[in-house]
Amino acid sequence: WEELWSDYYLEDRLFVQALIQMAVSFVHLENGNLKGAQSLMDKSLKKLKEYGGIQRGIRTDILVKKLEAIREHYNLIDNSGKFNWDMIPALI
């Protein structure tokens, strides 16, 4: 996967990478890895904050606010079983 990703050029490569990191954050959470989820959400948010307006049909300002709320929720729980899955934003 990494080799394929590094060979493929996208103008908004970091935006796409941020979306992937967001998704993998939730996979880590589902697998009980809260620290991994936190780490990837931080990386995703850092990249997403570099974008404004609409990217690939997604309002980045709204997405960032929702993900910041999720990141705060991560801080309030001590295990992934307590995560409120209703917080995950729809992208379409």
N, C-alpha and C positions, 0 to 999 in steps of 0.2 A: 504494500500500500504506500509506504513512504517513498519508494522509488518511483512509482507511478505519479504520485503527487508532485514530486520535485521535477519531473519531466514535463508536466502539464502546465501551460501558461494561462492564467486568468488575470484580467485586468484588476478584478476585485478579489484577488487571491486571499488576502487577509480577512476579508469579510466572510468568504466561504469557509475559511479555516475557523473563524470565530463561531460560525453556526455548527460546524462539526464538533468543536470543543464543547459547546453548550449541550449538544445531544449526548456526547460521551459523558459529560458530567452527570446526566440523568441515568445513564447506564451504570456508572459507578455507584450511584445512589441506590439503584435497584439491586445491585449486587452486595450492598452493605458496606461500601467503601466511602464513608462520609468525607474523610480527608481528601481522597482523590477527587470526589465531586466538588469540594470546595476549591481545590487547586485549579481544576479545569474551568470552573465558572469564573474564577478570577482572571485567568488567561483570556477567556472569551470576552468578558466585559472590557478588559483593557483594549482589545482590538476593536470591539464594537463602538466604543466611545470615540474612535477616530473617524467614524462615519456619521454623517448627518443626513437629514432628509429621508428620501426613500431609496433603498437599495434592493434590487430584485423584487420589487413590490412590497417590501417590508418597511414600515415606519421605524427607523432605527431608534428614535427618541423614545417611543413607546416601549419597544422591546427592551432597551436598556433599563428603563424604570421597572419593568416587570422582573427582569433578571436581577436587578439590585435588591428588590424585595425578596426574591428567592434566596439570594446570597445571605441576606440578613436572617431569613428563616433557618438556613443551614447553621448559622451561629447560635440559634436558640434551641436547637435540638441536639441531643447527645447520641442519637443513633438514627440511622436512615429509615427505620420502621415508623418513625414519628413524622416523616415528611408528608406535607399536604400536597398530594399529586394534582389537586385541582388548580394549583398555582401555575402550572406549566402553560405558557402562552401558545396559542395557535399561531402558526406563521402564515397561513393562507386564509 
